[in-house]
Amino acid sequence: MSEVTIKVEGMSCGGCVNNVTGVLKALPGVEDAQVSLEGASATVRFDPARVSVDAMRAAVENAGFEAPA
């Protein structure tokens, strides 16, 4: 397993955190996602053979948030 921290901009409440957590955990290959409102980030444990960091960023952006590189 690998781990990456992705910046997540645009979250304003716990509901946003739950939304981002849900879209990340729904991706095949993602084992765990810890999203921080205060840190404006998501730390994700994942299998790089099954999911890419770009795919995780795209999922966050499709949920209505910004995930700058």
C-alpha positions as CSV (number, residue, x, y, z in Angstrom):
1,M,0.0,0.0,0.0
2,S,1.0,3.6,-0.7
3,E,-0.1,6.8,1.0
4,V,-0.5,10.2,-0.4
5,T,-1.9,13.5,1.0
6,I,-4.0,15.5,-1.5
7,K,-4.9,19.1,-1.0
8,V,-8.7,19.6,-1.0
9,E,-10.0,23.2,-1.3
10,G,-13.6,24.3,-0.9
11,M,-14.7,22.3,2.1
12,S,-16.6,24.3,4.7
13,C,-18.3,21.8,7.0
14,G,-18.4,18.2,8.3
15,G,-20.8,17.3,5.4
16,C,-18.1,18.3,2.9
17,V,-15.6,16.1,4.8
18,N,-18.1,13.1,4.6
19,N,-18.7,13.7,0.9
20,V,-15.0,13.8,0.1
21,T,-14.3,10.7,2.3
22,G,-17.1,8.8,0.6
23,V,-16.0,9.5,-3.0
24,L,-12.5,8.5,-2.2
25,K,-13.4,5.3,-0.4
26,A,-15.7,4.4,-3.2
27,L,-12.7,4.2,-5.6
28,P,-11.4,0.6,-6.3
29,G,-8.0,0.3,-4.7
30,V,-8.5,2.9,-2.0
31,E,-8.2,1.2,1.4
32,D,-8.7,4.2,3.7
33,A,-9.2,8.0,3.4
34,Q,-8.8,10.5,6.3
35,V,-10.1,13.9,5.4
36,S,-9.2,17.0,7.4
37,L,-11.4,20.1,7.2
38,E,-8.8,22.2,9.2
39,G,-5.9,20.9,7.1
40,A,-7.8,21.2,3.8
41,S,-6.4,17.8,2.8
42,A,-7.1,14.1,2.4
43,T,-4.6,11.4,3.4
44,V,-5.3,8.3,1.4
45,R,-3.9,4.8,1.7
46,F,-4.3,3.0,-1.7
47,D,-3.0,0.3,-4.0
48,P,-1.1,2.2,-6.8
49,A,-1.7,-0.8,-9.1
50,R,-5.5,-0.2,-8.9
51,V,-5.9,3.6,-8.6
52,S,-3.9,6.6,-9.5
53,V,-3.5,9.9,-7.6
54,D,-4.9,11.6,-10.7
55,A,-8.0,9.5,-10.4
56,M,-8.4,10.4,-6.8
57,R,-8.0,14.1,-7.6
58,A,-10.6,13.8,-10.4
59,A,-13.1,12.1,-8.0
60,V,-12.7,15.0,-5.5
61,E,-13.2,17.5,-8.3
62,N,-16.2,15.7,-9.7
63,A,-17.7,15.9,-6.2
64,G,-17.5,19.7,-6.4
65,F,-14.2,20.5,-4.7
66,E,-10.8,21.6,-5.8
67,A,-7.8,19.2,-5.7
68,P,-4.8,21.2,-6.9
69,A,-1.6,19.3,-7.8
